[in-house]
Amino acid sequence: MFGIGGGELVFILFIVLMLFGSDKVPEIARTMGKAMAQLKNATNDIKSEIHKGAEANGFDAKSLTDITGNINAQINDAKSNLLGDTTNLSGNLLGDTATEINKVKEDIDSISSGPVKRQG
């Protein structure tokens, strides 16, 4: 629920209880419940209006799903045309990076293999 864990919820409830007192908490909870119900009813009304408008213009849920699927297919085709085959590219890139890292490791090992003198 909103990314809030159990401990955080208990802490918030404790703060609310301390701020408003035990006699006001049920009233606040009742008011919040009514507000959430009104919000849910409003969103359901908006959804039904959108569906009615879409049906009045000749769209139904299946045709909208088909249109979205076609659009997504076209987007994926365009991506593959623009990017081309990147699997070979990423393999070469990783191999080149690994060899460069190994070279740097060898250089560091050769430098630090001698005695280290402190300055200071």
N, C-alpha and C positions, 0 to 999 in steps of 0.2 A: 504494500500500500504506500505509494508515493516514495518508495525507497527508504522508508523509515523502519528500523528494526524494533524489536521488542523493548530493549533497554531505553532507546531513545523515546519511544512512545510513553513509557512509564515516567520518564523524566519530564516530558512535556505535560503530562497529566498532573504531575506533582506541582509544576510551576503554575498551571492554570488553577489548581486547587488553592495554592498559596495566594494568588492574585485576587481571585474572585470569591473565595470562601465556599464552604460546602453547601450552603443554601442556594447559591446562584449557579452551580455547575449543572444540575439537571435542567434548569431553564435554558442555559446556553446550549446544551446538547440537543434539547428539543428544537430550539430555533435553528441550529445547524442542520438537523435532520430535515426540517421543513424546507430549508433553503436548498439542500441537496436534491430533495424530491422535485422541487420546482425546476431546478436546473436540468434534471433528467427528463422531465416532461417537456421542457422547452426544446431540448435537443431531439427528442422523439418527434415533436411537431415539425421541426425543421427538416428532419429526414423524410417524413411523410410528404411534406410539401415538395421536396426535391424529386421524390419518386413520382408524385402525381404530375409534376411538370414534365418529367422525362417521358412518362407514358403518354401525355397529351401531345408531345412532339414526335411520337412514334418510336421512342427508345424503350427497350425493356432491359432487364438485368443481363440477359444472355447476349444481346447485341452490344451492350456496353463492355462486357467481358471480352467479346470477340474483338472489338475495336482496340481495347487496351492490349490484348495479346498481339495483335498485328503491329501496333506501334512499338511494342517492346521488341518484336522480331526485327523490325526495320532498324531500330537503334542498335541491336546486337550485330546485325549485318554491317552497318556503317562502322561500328567499332572494329570489327574484324578486318574490314577493308582498309581502314586507316592505320591500324597497328600492325597488320600482317601477322606472320607467325613469330611470336615472341618467345616461344619455348626454347629455341636454339640460342637466341640472344641471351636469355637469362642464364643458361648453362655456361656460355662462354664468359659472361660477366663474373659469375661466381668463381669459375676456375682461375681467371686472371687475378681476381681479388685475393684468392687463397695463396697464389704464388707470390704476390707482392707482400702479403702478410708474413709469409715464411722467410722471405728475403730480409725484411725488417727485423724479424726475430733473430735471424742469424747475425745480422749486424750488431744488434744489441748484445747478444751473447759474446761476440768477439771483443766488443768494447769492454764489457764488464767482467771478462775473465781474468784480467790483470788485477794487481793490488789496488785498492782504492784508498787514497790518502785524504784525510780530513783537512780542510782548511778552516782556519778560524782562530 
